[in-house]
Amino acid sequence: MKVNVEDITSVQKKLKVELPPEVVAKEIDRACRKLSKEVSVKGFRKGKVPKAVVKRLFKEHIEERVVENLIQESLPKAIEESKLAPIVRPLIESYDQLDEKTGFSYTAVVDIRPEIDIKPEDYKGLEIEALPTEVTEEELENHLKAIQMTFADLKPAEEGHEIQLNDIAILSFKAYINGEPVPGHEAEALYVDVGTGEFNETIEQALIGKKAGDTVEVDVTYPEDALNAQLAGQTVHYKVQIREVYVRDLKPLDDEFIQKMNLGFESVEQLRERIKARLEEEKKKKAEEFLREQVLQKLREKIQFEVPERYVEYKLARLIEQMQQNLEEKGHTFESAGISVPKLKERLRPMAEQQAREDLILEKIAEIENISVSGEELEEKAKMLAEATKASLEEARAILATSMVPRIIADKTLQFLVSQAKIKENQSNSASEEPKDAEEREG
């Protein structure tokens, strides 16, 4: 076997592999013998079909099988001989015609881990800020108000009532682009909680002050990168008919109200304490995630290297797959949700590249700091996974070993980096100061 490596980029190599005629002939002979036992040919007993007959009758099938076997057996050896470390499965770019006399050659594109120059001062002692975790009285009151709104009775608005925030409007609408109806973008009785933005902020704002029976016409301009291909970059004219309006009949938030709602609490005070505890837990988790995001952001800024393109593609495919699964759980597909997959890929690509870069940085730091997962840790996590998924302990161990260990090591590395950081208390109680990246990762 002859192997030649050609540089495409610093993280992508082209591997040309040449196999001698005797290797090809041996593989063809093996394929013919195996196939002769599997096929039935008129005039011959099964398993006794001559090699020449098998080669003539099943030429394409044999060539396909032989090419697959030759590549499958030789590629790992060629990669090892070339001292390459693939980060994703190599891509077979091309291969020559199979020939017992001249041999067989093929080329593969191999994306490798980049050489990352990291020094301890690059990741130790990073200056980051902590978010406050104290729950304010205002936050408590807002959550209690939300419960009050959720359990409020809805009653028809009085005649002439002007729509306000938190009213419920039943709408029918049609949408037009350049005077032509937008297929599938219409409704006869749409329930809209005014002010939530769940339908459309521009349209909901236009409803305020209007009454049942009114018609509202609104233009909404969608961004070029809108996921709905029909609407992307378009100005859509909406004709909205307000069919009905309902108002919330808010009950006093007292002990009697709480008991009637069967929330498991006897008093408002009990409810307040439970909400406060839950909010504190949520804010602690958010504060921890904020610390991690700051660490990752600073590492991305400090440590520069070329990210393998096909590793980014792998990360992008995983993001798309995750979104698809989320939609399917809700009974939708990309098509039924009006989501353009090409536009979705375009929007998610920066996030995929960011994740790829972060993974490689954390992997390198884990290597430098000897951060790993002990057998005891793996066994404990396997037991937890088996219990959560109802899988056997052996299956849980296999899942951990093949797909979860890198994530566990990355998490441990992030914990280590936060423990090494210089954390400054942030007195602001607003999430607006969080890096945009954190917001995107959560979404």
Secondary structure, DSSP 4 states (H G I P E B T S, - for coil): -EEEEEEEETTEEEEEEEE-HHHHHHHHHHHHHHHHHH---TTS-TT---HHHHHHHTHHHHHHHHHHHHHHHHHHHHHHHTT--BSS--EEEEEPPPBTTTBEEEEEEEEB-------HHHHSS-EEEEPP-PPPHHHHHHHHHHHHHHTPEEEEPPTTPPP-TT-EEEEEEEEEETTEEEEEEEEEEEEEETTS-SS-HHHHHHHTT--TT-EEEEEEEPPTT-S-TTTTT-EEEEEEEEEEEEEEEPPP-SHHHHHHTTSS-SSHHHHHHHHHHHHHHHHHHHHHHHHHHHHHHHHHHH---PPPHHHHHHHHHHHHHHHHHHHHHTT--TTTTT--HHHHHHHHHHHHHHHHHHHHHHHHHHHHHT----HHHHHHHHHHHHHHHT--HHHHHHHIIIIIHHHHHHHHHHHHHHHHSEEEE-----GGGS-HHHHHHH-
